[in-house]
């Protein structure tokens, strides 16, 4: 038993590996947002694979793009590496004063004081699903990160087009560890109240390692005179109990033939990876239906 625990602990990411993962998630998330929202010309991007998912990497050719990249690489990441960041807000605004937001992507970052880790998808809860520290590995964390990336891409691809005139803003909200005199490159002090949290936020999800808790929420605001697109996905987003039952039946059949998946967390990960458009409530309902199917089948076999 002691040898098993030691082997599993050795598979856990170090602080540095966890920090690299968080930076890569931020870097590629923002690059994917910029690409899918047509913020920079397509020739400023190249395709790169991260954790088995093909993403766009930002390779700016013009001065505006290079300046934007330096905000992140030499400004934001310096604060992240020092452990001073509580929030990173990437905003797209209608006005140069950054008072009228169109979209805000809010990245939350905190230390993991509990040591447990897992993935939080859909509900944006601070207490996202956690696994026992000895039941996960780097491979599992990579799987959780892939789920997060795919959900971000799915959400961003379905947003309506941005207006021709828009302004980009990055804001860093510090935690209590940041010294009063600290200034990352390219950033100046701002005393505006933080209004980035909203009840209308869409929770993309996040990844939790033994060292960091990382989450992302998206806030979209459209005026009446702007086009609003309704996100529809009849295949992945069930609108009735019948479609929920169908998904539960498919997942149960898969589980029945795959004995390697035997924990609630593994089942939840499987559902969210196969059906990324499901809400947290729909995922919960599917898991309940799977349990009901299992009970019914067990009752039939004992008769």
C-alpha positions as CSV (number, residue, x, y, z in Angstrom):
1,X,0.0,0.0,0.0
2,X,2.8,2.4,0.9
3,X,4.5,1.7,-2.4
4,X,1.2,2.3,-4.3
5,X,0.8,5.7,-2.6
6,X,4.4,6.7,-3.3
7,X,4.0,5.8,-7.0
8,X,0.8,7.9,-7.3
9,X,2.4,10.8,-5.5
10,X,5.3,10.8,-7.9
11,X,2.8,11.2,-10.8
12,X,1.5,14.4,-9.4
13,X,2.6,17.7,-11.1
14,X,5.2,19.8,-9.4
15,X,4.5,23.5,-8.6
16,X,6.4,24.5,-11.7
17,X,4.6,22.1,-13.9
18,X,1.2,23.3,-12.5
19,X,2.3,26.9,-13.2
20,X,3.2,26.1,-16.8
21,X,-0.2,24.4,-17.3
22,X,-2.0,27.4,-15.9
23,X,0.0,29.8,-18.1
24,X,-0.6,27.6,-21.2
25,X,-4.3,27.5,-20.5
26,X,-4.5,31.3,-20.2
27,X,-2.2,31.8,-23.3
28,X,-4.1,29.5,-25.6
29,X,-7.5,30.4,-24.3
30,X,-6.9,34.1,-25.1
31,X,-5.4,33.2,-28.5
32,X,-8.4,31.0,-29.4
33,X,-10.8,33.8,-28.3
34,X,-8.9,36.3,-30.5
35,X,-9.0,34.0,-33.4
36,X,-12.6,32.9,-33.1
37,X,-13.8,36.5,-32.5
38,X,-11.8,37.8,-35.5
39,X,-9.9,40.3,-33.3
40,X,-6.7,40.0,-35.3
41,X,-6.1,38.9,-39.0
42,X,-5.8,35.2,-39.6
43,X,-2.2,35.5,-40.7
44,X,-1.3,36.3,-37.0
45,X,-2.1,32.8,-35.9
46,X,-0.6,29.3,-36.4
47,X,-2.1,26.0,-35.5
48,X,-0.6,24.2,-32.5
49,X,-1.6,21.1,-30.5
50,X,-2.1,21.3,-26.8
51,X,-3.1,18.2,-24.8
52,X,-4.3,16.5,-28.0
53,X,-6.5,19.5,-29.0
54,X,-5.7,21.6,-32.1
55,X,-5.6,25.3,-31.1
56,X,-4.5,28.6,-32.6
57,X,-1.3,30.0,-31.3
58,X,-0.9,33.8,-31.5
59,X,2.1,34.8,-33.6
60,X,1.6,38.6,-34.2
61,X,3.0,40.3,-37.3
62,X,1.9,43.9,-36.7
63,X,2.8,46.3,-33.9
64,X,-0.7,46.2,-32.3
65,X,-0.5,42.4,-32.1
66,X,3.0,42.4,-30.7
67,X,1.9,44.9,-28.0
68,X,-1.1,42.8,-27.1
69,X,1.1,39.7,-26.8
70,X,3.5,41.6,-24.5
71,X,0.7,42.5,-22.2
72,X,0.3,38.9,-21.5
73,X,3.8,37.5,-21.7
74,X,5.8,40.2,-19.9
75,X,3.0,41.7,-17.9
76,X,0.3,39.3,-16.8
77,X,2.6,36.2,-16.5
78,X,5.1,38.1,-14.3
79,X,2.2,38.7,-11.8
80,X,1.1,35.0,-12.2
81,X,4.6,33.7,-11.5
82,X,4.9,35.8,-8.4
83,X,1.6,34.4,-7.2
84,X,-0.1,37.9,-7.1
85,X,-3.1,37.3,-9.4
86,X,-6.6,36.7,-8.2
87,X,-8.3,37.5,-11.5
88,X,-7.3,38.3,-15.0
89,X,-10.0,40.1,-17.0
90,X,-9.8,40.1,-20.8
91,X,-12.5,42.5,-22.0
92,X,-13.8,43.6,-25.4
93,X,-15.5,47.1,-25.1
94,X,-17.5,49.4,-27.4
95,X,-15.7,52.5,-26.1
96,X,-12.1,53.6,-25.5
97,X,-12.8,54.4,-21.9
98,X,-13.7,50.7,-21.3
99,X,-17.0,51.4,-19.7
100,X,-19.4,49.7,-22.1
101,X,-18.4,46.0,-22.2
102,X,-19.4,43.6,-25.0
103,X,-17.7,40.5,-23.7
104,X,-15.6,39.8,-20.6
105,X,-13.5,36.7,-20.1
106,X,-12.7,36.4,-16.4
107,X,-9.9,34.0,-15.3
108,X,-9.8,33.1,-11.6
109,X,-6.6,31.9,-10.1
110,X,-5.9,30.8,-6.5
111,X,-3.7,28.5,-4.5
112,X,-5.0,25.1,-3.7
113,X,-4.9,25.0,0.1
114,X,-6.6,21.7,0.4
115,X,-4.3,19.6,-1.8
116,X,-7.2,17.9,-3.6
117,X,-7.8,18.3,-7.3
118,X,-10.1,17.5,-10.2
119,X,-12.2,19.4,-12.7
120,X,-15.0,21.9,-12.4
121,X,-17.2,22.0,-15.6
122,X,-20.3,24.0,-16.2
123,X,-21.4,25.2,-12.8
124,X,-18.4,27.5,-12.0
125,X,-18.6,26.5,-8.4
126,X,-15.6,27.3,-6.2
127,X,-16.0,23.9,-4.8
128,X,-15.9,22.1,-8.1
129,X,-15.7,18.3,-8.2
130,X,-12.6,17.1,-6.4
131,X,-10.9,13.8,-6.4
132,X,-8.8,12.2,-3.6
133,X,-5.2,13.2,-4.0
134,X,-4.1,9.6,-4.5
135,X,-6.7,8.7,-7.2
136,X,-5.5,11.1,-9.9
137,X,-2.4,11.6,-12.1
138,X,-1.0,14.0,-14.6
139,X,-2.9,12.1,-17.3
140,X,-6.2,12.8,-15.5
141,X,-5.4,16.5,-15.1
142,X,-4.6,16.6,-18.8
143,X,-8.0,15.0,-19.6
144,X,-9.7,17.6,-17.4
145,X,-7.8,20.4,-19.2
146,X,-9.0,19.0,-22.6
147,X,-12.6,19.2,-21.4
148,X,-12.1,22.8,-20.4
149,X,-10.6,23.8,-23.7
150,X,-13.3,22.1,-25.8
151,X,-16.0,23.8,-23.8
152,X,-14.4,27.2,-24.2
153,X,-14.1,26.6,-28.0
154,X,-17.8,25.5,-28.2
155,X,-19.0,28.6,-26.3
156,X,-16.9,31.1,-28.2
157,X,-17.7,29.7,-31.6
158,X,-21.4,30.3,-31.0
159,X,-21.2,34.0,-29.9
160,X,-22.6,36.6,-32.3
161,X,-20.2,38.7,-34.4
162,X,-18.5,41.7,-32.8
163,X,-19.1,45.2,-34.1
164,X,-16.4,46.7,-36.4
165,X,-15.2,49.1,-33.8
166,X,-14.1,47.5,-30.5
167,X,-11.4,48.0,-27.9
168,X,-9.4,45.4,-26.0
169,X,-8.6,45.7,-22.3
170,X,-6.7,43.5,-19.8
171,X,-7.1,44.0,-16.1
172,X,-5.3,42.2,-13.3
173,X,-6.9,42.0,-9.9
174,X,-4.4,41.3,-7.2
175,X,-4.7,39.1,-4.2
176,X,-3.6,40.0,-0.7
177,X,0.0,38.9,-1.3
178,X,0.8,41.6,-3.9
179,X,2.9,44.4,-2.5
180,X,1.4,47.9,-2.8
181,X,4.4,49.1,-5.0
182,X,4.1,46.2,-7.5
183,X,3.5,47.1,-11.1
184,X,3.7,44.5,-13.9
185,X,5.0,45.8,-17.3
186,X,2.5,47.7,-19.4
187,X,0.0,48.0,-16.5
188,X,-0.9,51.1,-14.5
189,X,-2.8,51.4,-11.3
190,X,-6.6,51.5,-11.5
191,X,-9.0,52.4,-8.7
192,X,-12.2,51.5,-10.6
193,X,-14.4,49.0,-8.7
194,X,-14.2,45.4,-9.9
195,X,-17.6,44.7,-11.6
196,X,-16.5,41.6,-13.5
197,X,-18.7,39.2,-11.6
198,X,-22.3,38.9,-12.8
199,X,-25.2,36.5,-12.2
200,X,-25.4,36.3,-16.0
201,X,-21.9,34.8,-16.4
202,X,-21.5,31.6,-18.3
203,X,-19.2,29.2,-16.4
204,X,-16.7,27.6,-18.8
205,X,-15.3,25.5,-16.1
206,X,-11.7,25.0,-14.9
207,X,-8.9,22.8,-13.8
208,X,-7.6,22.1,-10.3
209,X,-4.1,20.8,-9.6
210,X,-2.5,20.1,-6.2
211,X,-1.1,23.6,-6.4
212,X,-3.6,25.8,-8.3
213,X,-7.3,26.3,-8.8
214,X,-8.0,27.8,-12.2
215,X,-11.5,28.8,-13.5
216,X,-13.0,30.9,-16.4
217,X,-16.3,32.6,-16.8
218,X,-17.6,34.5,-19.8
219,X,-19.9,37.5,-19.7
220,X,-21.7,38.7,-22.8
221,X,-23.7,41.9,-23.0
222,X,-25.6,42.9,-26.2
223,X,-27.7,46.0,-26.8
224,X,-31.1,45.9,-28.4
225,X,-29.7,47.2,-31.7
226,X,-27.1,44.5,-31.9
227,X,-27.7,41.0,-33.3
228,X,-28.2,38.4,-30.7
229,X,-27.7,34.7,-31.6
230,X,-29.3,31.9,-29.8
231,X,-27.1,28.9,-29.2
232,X,-28.8,25.8,-30.3
233,X,-27.4,22.3,-30.4
234,X,-30.0,19.6,-30.7
235,X,-27.5,16.8,-30.5
236,X,-25.6,17.7,-27.4
237,X,-28.0,19.9,-25.4
238,X,-31.1,17.9,-24.5
239,X,-34.3,19.9,-24.2
240,X,-36.5,17.1,-22.8
241,X,-36.4,14.1,-20.4
242,X,-36.5,11.8,-23.4
243,X,-33.2,13.0,-24.8
244,X,-31.7,12.9,-21.3
245,X,-32.8,9.3,-21.0
246,X,-31.3,8.5,-24.4
247,X,-27.9,9.9,-23.3
248,X,-28.1,8.1,-20.0
249,X,-28.9,4.8,-21.8
250,X,-25.9,5.3,-24.2
251,X,-23.5,6.1,-21.4
252,X,-24.8,3.1,-19.3
253,X,-24.2,0.7,-22.3
254,X,-20.6,2.1,-22.6
255,X,-20.0,1.7,-18.9
256,X,-21.4,-1.8,-18.9
257,X,-18.6,-2.8,-21.3
258,X,-15.9,-0.7,-19.8
259,X,-15.1,-1.8,-16.2
260,X,-12.1,0.7,-15.9
261,X,-14.6,3.5,-15.3
262,X,-16.0,2.9,-11.8
263,X,-16.1,6.2,-9.9
264,X,-18.7,9.0,-10.0
265,X,-15.9,11.5,-11.0
266,X,-14.9,9.3,-13.9
267,X,-18.5,9.0,-15.1
268,X,-19.0,12.8,-14.9
269,X,-15.8,13.4,-16.8
270,X,-17.0,10.9,-19.5
271,X,-20.3,12.7,-19.8
272,X,-18.9,16.2,-20.0
273,X,-16.3,15.1,-22.6
274,X,-18.8,13.4,-24.8
275,X,-21.5,16.1,-24.4
276,X,-19.8,19.4,-23.6
277,X,-23.0,21.4,-24.1
278,X,-24.8,19.8,-21.2
279,X,-25.4,22.1,-18.3
280,X,-24.3,21.0,-14.8
281,X,-28.0,20.3,-14.0
282,X,-28.4,18.2,-17.1
283,X,-25.2,16.3,-16.3
284,X,-26.5,15.6,-12.8
285,X,-29.8,14.4,-14.2
286,X,-28.0,12.0,-16.7
287,X,-25.9,10.6,-13.8
288,X,-29.1,10.0,-11.8
289,X,-30.8,8.3,-14.8
290,X,-27.7,6.0,-15.1
291,X,-28.0,5.0,-11.5
292,X,-31.8,4.3,-12.0
293,X,-31.0,2.1,-15.1
294,X,-28.4,0.2,-13.0
295,X,-30.9,-0.5,-10.2
296,X,-33.6,-1.7,-12.6
297,X,-31.2,-4.0,-14.4
298,X,-30.0,-5.4,-11.1
299,X,-33.6,-6.0,-9.9
300,X,-34.3,-7.9,-13.2
301,X,-31.2,-10.1,-12.8
302,X,-32.2,-11.1,-9.2
303,X,-35.7,-12.2,-10.2
